[in-house]
Amino acid sequence: MRFDRSALAAALLLAAPAAAQPPRSAEAELIQLEQAYAKALIARDVEFLKGFYAPDWRGGDWMGFASKTNIINLIKSARYVVKSMVLRDLRVRVIGDVAIVQGVDEEVTSMHGRDTSGTWGFTDVFARRGGRWVAIASQTTRIEKGR
């Protein structure tokens, strides 16, 4: 009896269709995570945000720096309110277990009752910890109209 390798290969591929599916790219995963983050800010989904930010996360903007605890408290107390946030121009760079996501968001927001709506450029740095991406650092900068 002659051994037919091509028949064996075809049978194995048909028997395990899930194994033939390519893994989701880190870039796509991070873009989806950023989109989910924007929705969580609008919904004030504190549980999602607790998982999004690493325990050692630090974020910076025109007011200075904030920790995970600071930002969560601002959201819980409604001192930071996001009414809408649309992300665009997302760019992802993955370097091993670290990733950098840069983009622009158009947002309607307020901080401590002051309107902070506008166009913002952001950089988020992620680390893969425990098999998932978590934000470890963020920076936002206002983009003036016409730029």
N, C-alpha and C positions, 0 to 999 in steps of 0.2 A: 504494500500500500504506500502510495506516495503522499508526503506531507505537503499540504498547500498553505504556505505562510500568508498569502493574501486573504484567503478565506478566514483564517484564524484572526487576522488583524481586523477584518470587517466585522466578524462576530463580536470581538471585544469592544469595538467602537459602538456597536448597536446596543450592547448589554450595559454600557455605562455612559448614557448621554450627558449626565450631569458633570462628569469628569471632563467632557470635551468643551464645556463652557469656559471661555477665557475669564480670568479673574478681573474684577472691576479695577480700573486704574486708580492709582492714588490721586491723580489730578481730578478725576471725576468725583471721587469720594470727598475730596476737600471742597470742591465747588458746591456739591450737595450739602455739605456740612455748613458752609457759609450761608447758603440759602435758608437752611433750617434755623440757623442762628438769628437771621433777620426776622423770621416769623416768630421765634421765641421771644425776641425783644418786644415785638408788637403785642404779643399775647401775655407778656409778663410771666412766661413759663419758667419759674425759678428752678424747678427740678432739672429741666433741660440745661439751663445755664450753669448750674452747679457741676454738671458733667462736662460741659463745653470748656470751661476754664480749668486749667490745672491748679492744684493747690498753691503753687508758687507763681501763678500768672501775675504779670505786671503790665498795666496799660498806661499810655501817656497821651495827653492832648494839651490844648491851650491852657488848661487849669493846673497841669502838673501830672503827677502819677497816682495811680489807684491800684489797690490789691483786689484779689477776688472777693474778699469780704466787703470791701468798700463798694464795688460795683453791684454786688448782689443786694446789699442794703439799700442803695440808691433806687434800684428797680423795685424792690419789695415795698418801699415806702412811697413810691410814686414821685420821688424827687427827680428821677430821670424817667421821662415818658417818651416812648416811641410810638407815634401814630401811624407812620408809614415809612418804609425803607425799601428802596429799589436798588439792587446791586447791578453794576455793569463793569465792563472792561476787566474782568477777573483774569489774572495771570498766576499760574502756579509753578513753583520750582520745587522739586523734591530732591533732597540730598540725603540718601540713606533714610534714617529714621527722623529726619527734620525736614520740614516743608515751610516755604514762604508763600503766602498768598497776598497779592496786592490787587487793589481794585478801587472803584469809585462807588459811592452810594449817594443817592438823592434821598433825603430824609426830611420828615416833618417830626421835629423833636422839641423837647423842652428840658432844661436842667434847672432845678430849684425855681421853677416858675418862669424862667427866662427863655424866650424863644431861641433855640439853637438850630433851627431848620436851615437846610442848605445842601450844598454839594461838598462831600468830604472824601479825601483820598485816605486810604488805609493800608496798613501793612500788618498782617497777622502772621506770627511764627508759631508753628505747631510742632509737637514731638509725638512720635508714636510710642505710647506707653501702655503696657498691658494689652497690646494688640489693637489699640484704637488711637485715633488722633485727638489730642487735646491742645488747646491754645495755651502757649507759655508766655507770649508777649504780644502786645498790640500797640500801634501808634496811629493816631488820626490827625489829619491836617485839613483845615478848611481850604477849599479851592475857590478862589474868587471868580465871579461871573466873567465870562469871556475867555476863560482859559481852558 
